[in-house]
Amino acid sequence: MTSSPNAHETPTGKYNPDWALVFKNEKKIYFVAETKSTKDLTKLRNEEKLKIQFGKAHFENFEGVAYKHTTKVEDLV
């Protein structure tokens, strides 16, 4: 996984999610991930919760892009 070279502006500042492009046989999977120590939003700082919400809203407008909040890379594929 790598970070996006272009951070997205949000009301809480710049948001630079992790992302990857995966090829499996003939299928291409593009996803954006926000990896945190927990999936429980109540245990995250408010700024981190907002980044997850902004990221989800932003990337839902892109066809074929999956956005996931996760704790480990293995959950993504």
PyMOL commands that set and color helices and strands:
alter all, ss='L'
color gray80, all
select helices_A, chain A and resi 41-43+46-59+73-75
alter helices_A, ss='H'
color red, helices_A
select strands_A, chain A and resi 2-3+8-10+13-15+18-24+27-35+65-70
alter strands_A, ss='S'
color yellow, strands_A
deselect
rebuild
show_as cartoon
